Amino acid sequence: MNPDILMVTGVLFGILALPSLLSAYADSRFPGMALFLFLLCAVLSGTAYWLKPGGYALHDIPFAIFRVIGFFRM
């Protein structure tokens, strides 16, 4: 699988985990779904970093997002 797709998917899961974490904190309950999403984010992002020669830097992630959008647009 393309490492850019894995990285973008991992970033999206990380972003989706934030509202779940805030909701669990506001309701004083265990953030199970947020932890699962953060774990999924870490696994996907780590796999993408491992698969791409040279890895990813922080400034490479927006370019990866645009490459994935361009890949699915065609």
N, C-alpha and C positions, 0 to 999 in steps of 0.2 A: 504494500500500500504506500502511497505517496506520503512522505513525512510531513509535508505542508498540510495535508488534510487531517492527519493525526494531531498536529499542533493546533490547528484552528478548532477542531472539535474539542480538544482538551481545554482550550481557552474559553470556549462557549460554555462548557460544563462548569468551569470555575466561576464564570459570571452568573450562571443560573443558580449556583450554590449560595450566593450572597443573600438574595431575598429569603431563601429557606432558612438560612442561619439567623437572620434578623427576626423572622417570624417566630422561630423557636425560642429565641431569647426574649421576645416580647411576651410570649405565652408561658414562660418559665417551664419549658419542656425540653427533653433531650433532642438535640439536633441530628437525628439519625440520617435523614435524607441529605442534609447539608454535608455531613461527613462522608457519605457514600459518593456524592458528587465531587467533593474535593479529592477523594481517593481516585476516582475515575479520571479527574483532571490531571493528577500527578502521574498516573500510569500512562495515559495517552501522551502527555507532554514529554515525559521521560523517554518513552519509546521513540517519539519523533526526534528528540535530541540525539538518541543513540543511533538511529538509522541514517541521519543526515551527516555526511562527511563534514567535519569541522563544527558541527552542532549549530545551535541558534544563539544569537545574541539578542538582547532586549529590543534593539532597533530593527531586527529582522522580522519580528512578528507582524507588524503592519503590512510588510511586503508579502509575507506568506498569506495573509488574509486576502489581499488583492489578487494573488496568483490563484487561490482557490475559487474566488468569485469569478475570475476569468475562465478557469477550467470548467466550471459548471454552466457558465453563460453560453458556451459554444455548443 
